[in-house]
Amino acid sequence: MASLVMSNESDLGVARNWPIVESSADALKRVQSLLPDIAKSQKPSEESRQLSPDVVDKLRAAGLFGIVMPRNLGGSELGFADLVRVTAEIGATSGSAAWIFGVLAGHSWLINLFPEQAQREIMGDPTTLIGTVFRLGGNVVEEDDGYRLSGGSGMFCSGIDYATWVIIGNAVKKADGSIEPRFFIVPKSDIEVVDDWFTMGMRATGSRSIKIDNVFIPAYRSCSLADMLAGSTPGARLHDGAIYRMPFSNLAPFSIVGAPLGMAKGMVQTFADHIGRKLSTASPLEIAEQSATLARIAEVGAEIDAALALVISDAEMIDRAKDPADISALQNAQIPRNWAWAVQRARHAANRIFEASGGTAIYNDSTMQSMFRDINSSAQHFAFTWDRAMTSYGRIAAGLKAGEFAMPTRK
């Protein structure tokens, strides 16, 4: 287990309470040491519809939640490629644990886009974890030096059990009838959690719905969506690196994409281990009769490895960039294309493994059944929508005008 590293306060007055993760190899070593505990927690976590608090505590103590957090907010600032690698490593053991880790490690990064006062307040304890609901219903109006949110409700708040703050997306209705899409950060104490997470898969994430009503949000806890898409947020000037000036929509799904890719790898390895045990005492002829199954393992494994490598390549491109202009319009379009292609390719590859798993795979206590449910559930995420991502890339590749991010101006 990592030792707690304490150093002088950072530029934003945030004490570095995370253990510092020094490198990609260090991050993988730390997460691999936790995999046996994560595996043991999988079944009880699924039954309780909540990731084990012990798993979250151990990930926190290892410093892994801070791997993409800026150094001046107490993090290790390794990069998005390492976030994908670590999330996939967890996903091969537990899809739900990987999803929660990715959300809390990756979406917490969004706080660096908010005004300085919000960053100082919320990351005063840099081990703070932040959840998200990107599309929250309800009404937001301007009030004094801030906003009033009423009747807010939203689904899929992954990590709400462990978050102390939640970033939400909504739109401010102005006096002239126009609306301004914005993001806000709200303390969990202002949030009602709705116990409605009864799902086919990803049960252990506990990604329940939330309600927020009649809550005042100070202006400094808000950030314009237009600025977040343009890379011109108030927080961008506080941090080095091009990633803070890139459209957030080209970054946020890196936090979760490693989860389904890891799940697919886990399914292949689980199946391969099962076949290996089954054939360990078989004759050469019996093994030969399983050639098609063994070839399926190889083919499916190659597809999943290629999918993961493609996403990591894009993340490395993001991490290397010195300026947002270093990444062309076509490269920007390929990022969401590759998220969708990789996840859907991995989903279909993993389903081919399930097809070969036999009748016992349908039992509720089957690991293969749980993995099958989890990967197919996680691949339903909006960021991995095949038709939308492919069409958007095709438009850019053909020299057509890019589709616009949905930003209404009137209700």
Summary of the structure (lengths in Angstrom):
residues: 411
radius of gyration: 21.8
end to end distance: 52.0
largest distance: 79.9
contacts: 1425
relative contact order: 0.12
helix: 55%
strand: 12%
